[in-house]
């Protein structure tokens, strides 16, 4: 099989254009082409009105060796890589101890799935509820202003990714094609097959719910056990005379102890109480950078027109996205900071994502159709551990949590102390004046947005950096700084505030048997990268179990 890359065709190319392009590229005669499949389809929208589709194709031909030799100097003609997944181990028949997975978001889901597929019958623990019950609780905050601290956007089956855009693309290095395994399993669970070939696949919230349920059933059918509302409150650690530490199990909130020498920690970025417990138990962790800011909403039609011009609305293109970055140079406290768009949700909504009482947090979500009126994205400022000292000067690796909590509590107060979010029109924010009424853009955040002045919502350096960035973004996307676009605050959960360091064997640096994984441990960002990390950690667990026999 030959892989062709960078095959460019017009957006509205004829049905037979791909085959014709293959024949022209490889110089094939009438009978030389036996078949082909589309491995990836992206687009180049740099020239509005002349958007091109860019294909990566796997081609079956007669005389493959001769064709490859003839194109030996062409980097766009190569042998197709083998992207099939092969299990690294199988569980022994006399498995004495089952591995434990803590957390059932994308990372824990795939760690559990892989362990189950290899025969290790994992025990999977999640502090939250099953996805259907969790959805009811989540809507309780959105509709009735009632927060369930253990069952919300952050906690429960499927993790935070369940209530998101369901993006499935990542820039991680993936030499073993684990991402392909993730996409294949999602398709088996009910995702549309197009996620296997479009360049920026997404699923959407409603489809993610049914897929997560299907994958749970697969794990259970393979002997795995999934236990909801089971928060892990402590670790059982043996310490040898030389200081070596070995994990022996976990203690649940109920007091029940579960014994295992192999525990995958996939708790997600919002399990703050777990981070404090780990620190108290001496597990090595460190503060890491993350970002804070606001959600911004525009009419999706403005983004479509700016990105696609006269071809906006084309069914292949769908709702347009964007990715923006600005490096501040002004004479203000934000000088030297970077401001960028994060977690852009075309045709989506801004959602309440708090997990602690009397705090307000925003996030973005889209359905598969991406057909809501507004586009939204987080506009965030990068912050470093040195910035945490203003909120916690103890030098603790958990100081970033103090910063997050302070901003979320301030947002709760600015929003009216009822889980409404504070908001401001972009034009007023740039001018530094409070907003009093909405314009053309109506915010989508539920349970509601209270217009105010957002300047007190973030540190001065972040406010001034965003004020400089918004007009700069307007020069890239016309209308981005439109007066009545809406900013809603605050966005604080962009990534984990800590990294739970691990070695090349994927185990904690100072606690053997503990496998920090995914976004909460600081090793992923988004559904795909978290799922891939879950696969890698599951493989490490399997190898270690078999090697220790």
ABEGO torsion letter per residue (X at the ends): XBBBBGBBBBAABBAAAAAAAAAAAAGBBAAABAEBBBABBBBBAABBGABBBBBBBBBBBBGAAAAAAAAAABAABBBBBBABBBBABBBBAABABBBBBBEABAAAAAAAAAAAAAGAGBBBBBABBBAAAAAAAAAAAAAAGBBBAABBAABEBGEAAABBAGBABBABBBAAGAAAAAAAAAAAAGBBAAAAABABBBAEAAAAAAAAAAAAAAAAAAGBBBBBGBBBABBBBBBBAAGBBBBAEBBBAAGBBBBBABBBBBAEAABAAAAAAAAAAGBBBBBBBBBBEBBBBBBAAAAAAAAAEAABGBAAAEBBBBBBBBBBABBBAABGBBBBBBGBBBGBBBBBABABBGBBBBBBBBBAAGABABBBBBBBBBBBAAAAAAABAAGBAAAAAAAAAAAAAAAAAAAGGAGBBBBBBAAAAAAGBBBABBBABBBABOAEBBBBBAAAABBAAAAAAAAAAAAAAAAABBGAABAABBBBOBBAAABBABBBBBBAAGBBAABBGBBBBEAAAGABBEAAAAAAAAAAAAAAAAAAAAAAX
